[in-house]
Amino acid sequence: MATLLYRIGVGAARRAWLVITGWLVVLALAVGAFLAFGGTLASSFSIPGTETDRVSTLLEEELGTSGATANVVFHTEDGTALDDAQRRGITDALARVGQLAGVDQVVDPFVTVEEMTQQADDLAAQLTENETATTALTATRDQLQAALDQATTPGAGTGPEPTEPGQPGQAGATGPVDVDSLTTQLEEVQTQLAGLEVQAEQLALGRQLMSLAAEIRTVSQDGSTAIGVIAFEQDAMSVGQDLKDAIMTTLDADAPAGVAVEFSSQLAASVDGIVGPREIVGLVVAALVLLLMFRAALPALLPVVSSLVGVGVGVAGAMALSGVVEMSSVTPVLGLMLGLAVGIDYSLFIVNRHRTQVRAGMDVRESIGLANGTAGNAVVFAGATVLVALLALNVSGIGFLGLMGTVGAACVLIAVLVAITLTPALLGLVGVRVLRRSERGAAPVAHAAPAPMRTSRAVASIVGGVALLAVMAVPALEMRLGLPDGATASADSTQYQAYALTAEQFGAGQNGALLVTASLDEPLEELDVLPTQVAIAQAITDAGDVVAVAPIGISDDADFLAFQVVPADGPSSESTEALVHDLRALDVLDTGSTLGVAGFASGNIDISERLGETLPLYLVVVVGLSLVILVVVFRSLVLPVLATAGFVLSLLAALGATTAVFQWGWLGSVFGVNEPGPLLSFAPLIITGVLFGLAMDYQLFLGSAMRETYAHGASARAAVSAGRHQSRAVVIAAASIMVAVFGGFTFSHLTMIRPLGFGLAVGVLVDAFVVRLLLVSAAMHLVGERVWWLPRWLDRLLPNVDVEGAALERAHPLPSSPDAAD
């Protein structure tokens, strides 16, 4: 591999413009493919096979409700009640939205209030009529019964006789009594009374249902705020951004004077523009780190340029596929983050090695080839660990997560290819200008080999480092997983305003109503529908943390019922999560059949639990495969174990810090956390995969230098110090660049990406500076010679990959090295 990379490096330097032009053509093709075939990115997630997915399928089959919905909040700017003109304007605006292609229907909040008021009035009138008719018929029944009793009393041949059909006779009337007629009339009246009794029971049940649903409102009690609902023809993953933009544009333009419009996250969570000014700040900081390291502008720009080309190819190519596969907005952003970070780092390693060799007097093209064969060889193996970690996300069986891993891996692969081809080409163009003027022709500066660290210092480093990371990891013990909602958006965003207004005026649960279904064993008779609905609704209410329950549908054959349930708290709260589990375990009719639950909050819970269950399997796969790579690279069993143990500490510290900020709200104002909530459900998996790959990158560069020194005859402890001293500058610079890039995404305009950027930034920071340069080095010092132990039988079986490129270095030595004289 090293020899092949050497030839690639020399060839790229010799034909620099051909290589550069080739990459620019590839970049243009990728951008052209995106412009021609790119589709819509989705802001929502789904996992087939979850309980929510099953219930949603039932709702579609039984009731035909398959489309997504989104809320629009209208409110007066001065807080006063909406007047008649403003109400009419809102109604007209919603009616125009209802005519847009892709919108199934709109729910006018004022029409809904009128309908509910009319239903209540009609119900009250029917109850009054029923009571009046029951009173009159009861009196008639009593009179008929009295007349019949008198007529059938022995010795009474005459008695009151009805004056009109169906009415009892007046007192004092005489004549023969028709007993059969009286009996018939009495039976008719009793039948009517029985019907009125059934009607009264049904009306009472209807009133009970209305009382259980009373807290479901579309207009606030003070009249200043109203919620309109827009139902789409397609599901959330399929609704295009063009339609969302058309809806928001229409409502903004047609909103009445004095009325502001806020849109829920289902509408306003735009996925356009995967990079914003805050992300660019991270790139600028990375460039400054390079400038400080090289103290020259030209070599500092080379890694940035290489990285941008690779990122452009990877991200544009990925987004070109968004028209044929369902791709979430996070997917290309993850590729962008990784492409920038590893692209700069991998190019940096090669440029730094090349500068060192040119400073030592090596010919420029020879140095480019050697740097590509040595540092480039390490880049290839480092990239392989990242690829393994990202591609292993596919073992989760979760579509959108596997796609994220695949796209991220593709961007890393392109970054590796760019580093070993485009970077040598750029170095060939730059020539000796890769060095500062003062460095050109200067004699190389010799550095004395550092003494091995003291054992007492190694022990203190391990104790202090582990204690620090353990404290950072404590919050991870209470980590909760979830998906973002309006509460996590920026305070000045419309989706946050919509969420906050809804919570303030209608209750937090209105932001994440549940859909609860009941599948019955037998179809219901007409008179059994209301009693069954009331029984189920009352059982749901009695489950606790429920504000309101309303029936929303019944299947044609009356064996499937659906309800809207408004929980007491928001969709990401612990009480709502507990409520979903309680409802699914509830046997409301004592028949053994349980309730189904769907909706945003339910889907959130199901996705988070499925991802949480996937994490252990993922860890086993990625760690196992990467351990194999590390054993092959380092030809040691002990060092890979130490490296992996250090990664676990870094991971727990990163997850703990992320939990403290985004779930507990620590330093929330600094990182734009308005309302603390659960950690992004797939953040632990992504952070685990990416951080493992990057941690092994740093271990690879540090360990390679240590291994090379040890192979040249130094003692194991001396090799640890020498290798760390030799590589720490470039590792510190590389880690600082990673932290800068990931840190830029911590303040991303896409709130969903912020915990990913923060977790990766913290993870890289502690892994490079605490784990790799401190803990693992100290542990290797304590282990001593045994750190390079490998059974002889395994040593014979393993291929010699020569990741350090030692054989290549012997064939192409530096002018000042002993091998050059030979």
C-alpha positions, 0 to 999 in steps of 0.5 A: 500500500505504501509503495502504491501511495508513493507512486500516486503522490509522485504522479499527482505532483508531476501532473498536478493540473490534470489531477486538479482539473479531474477533481473540478470536473467531478465536483461540477458533475456532482453539483449538476446531478444535484441541481438536476435530480435533487429532491426534498429533504425531510425534517421528520423520521419514521421507522417501519414496524414500530407500534406507532407505524402499526396504528397509523396503518390501521387508521389509514385502513379503517378511517382513511386518515393517512396524511400529516397535519400541521398547526398554524397559530394566529394571535393579535399583536397587542394581546386583545381579543380577535375582532369580527373582521380579523376572524373573517380574514383568518377564515378567508386565508385558511380557505385559500390554503385549502385550495392549494394542491397537496392540501387535503383540508383545513380546520377553521378554528372559528367554524370549529367553535361554532360547531361545538357550541351548536352541538352543545346547544342542540344537545341541551335543547334535545335534553329539554325536549326529552324531559318535557315529553317524558313528563307529559307521557308519564302523566298520561301513563299514570292516568291510563293506568288509573283508568285501567285499574278502575275498569278491571276492579271487580264490581266496577262496570263503568268508569272514566272513558277517554274523550280522544283516542290515546287520551284518558277520559275526563273525570265524571264521564260515564259509559261503558269502558273499553278495556282493550282500548285502554290497554292498547293506549297504555302500551303505546305510551309505555313504548314511547316512554321507553324510547325517551328513556333510551334517548335520554341515556344516549343524550346523557352519554353525549353530554359526558363525552362533550365534558371529557372533550371540553378542554380541546379548544381552537380559540383561547379563552381570552379570544386573542389566539386561534389554532388552525389545522392543515391536513395534507394528502401525504404523510410527513416524509412526503410533504414537499418544502415547496408546498410548505413554503406556499402555505406560509407565504399565503397565510403571511400575505393574507393575514388580517391587520394586527394579526401575527401568524406563527407556524408549527415545526411541521411547517417551519422546520425548513431544511433548506441551506445545510450550512449557515454563517455559524458553521462557516465560523468553525471553518474560519477558526480551523483555518486560523489553527492551520495558520498558527501551526504553519505560520504561512498562509499558503500551506495553511490554505492547502488542507482547507481547499482540499477539504472543500473540494471533497465536501462539495463532491460528497454532499452534492452527490448525496443530495443528488440522490434525495430525489429517489430516496427519503433523506432527512435533513441531518444526513447531508449535514453529517456528511458536511461535518465529517467531510470538513473535519476529516478532510482538513485533518487528513490533508494536514497530516500529509502536508505536515510530513511533507514540510518536515521532509523538505525542511530536512533537504529532500527533493520536493517531488520525492518528498511528496511521494514519501509523505503520501506513502507514509502519512498517506498510508496512515490516513488510509487506515485511519479512514478505514476505522471511520468507514467501519464505524459509520457503515456499521450503522446499517446493522441497526436495521433502521433505514434513515440511520443506515443512510446517514451512516452510508452518506457519512462514510461516502464523504469520509471515503472521498476525503481520503481519496482527495487527501492522497491525490489532490493534496499531492497535486496542490503540493506539486504546484506550491513547490518549495513555497510550502515552507516559509522563506526563513525555512528554505535552505535552513539546516534542520533543527535537531531535537533531543529525545525526551526522557521517559515519563516518571511512573508516579506521574503516569499514575497521577495522570491516570487517576486524575484523568479518569476522575475528570471523565467520570465526573463529566459522565455522571449526567449520562446516567439520566440521559433521555432520548427523543426527537426535537419539537418546537420547544428546541427551536431558536427563541426567535423562530416562528416554530418556537413562538407557535409552540410557546403560544400554544402551551400558554393559551391552550396547554402544553399537551396541545402541541402533541396530541395522541391518537388512540385506537380501539379494535373491537372483537365484534361490531357494535350495535347502534345503541352500544356505540356511545356507551363504548366510546364513553367507557373508553374515553373515561378509562383514558382520562382515569389513566392520569395526566390527560386533559381531554379525550374526544372521539374522532372516528368510527369504522364503517362496520363499527368495530374500530374506534379512534380518539384524540387525547390531549396529555397534560404535558408536552410531547417530549415530557416524561409524563407523556412518555409514561402515559403512552406506555400506560395506555398501551397496557390498558384493557378498557373493556375487560376483553383482553384487547388493548389500545393502540397509540399513534401521533408525534409523541408516540412516534417519538417514543417508539423511535427513541426506544428502538434506537436505544435498543440498537446501541449495544449491538452497534457498539459490539459490531463497531468495536469488534471490527475496529479492534481487528483493524487495530490489532493488524495495524499495531501487531499488539493485543494490549494497545487496542484494548487500552485504546478502546477502553479510552474511547469508552471514557471519551464517549461517556464524557461526551454523552454526559456533557451533552446531556447536561447542556441539552437535557438539564439546561446547563449553560443553555443560554450559551448554546441556545437551549431555550427549553431543556428536553430529551437528547436527540434520539440518534445522537448517541449512535452517531456520536459513538460511531464518529467518535470511535473512528476519530479516536482511533485516528489519533491513536493510530498516528500516536501509536504508529510513531511509538511503534516506529521508535520501538522498532528502531530499538528504543525501550517501550517506555522511551518509545512512548515518550518519543512517539508522543513528542514527535506526533503531539503537535500535529495531533493537537492541531488536528484535534483543534481543527475538529473541535473548531469545525464541530463547534461551529455546528454546535451553533447551527441554524438547524437545531437538530444538528446542535447536539451532534456538533456539541457532543462530537466537539466535546468528545474529540476534545477530551479524547485527544487531549485527555485520553490519547495524550495523557491516559493511554500514554500513561497506561502504556508506560505502566504496562511497559514492554508487554504493550507490544505483546502478540502471540507468535502464532497470531504474529505469523497469521497477521499480514504486515501492513506497515502502516508507518511506511517504514520499508518505504522510508528505508528505500527513500531516506532523508538526505541526513539519515544514516540510510541515505549514506547506505 
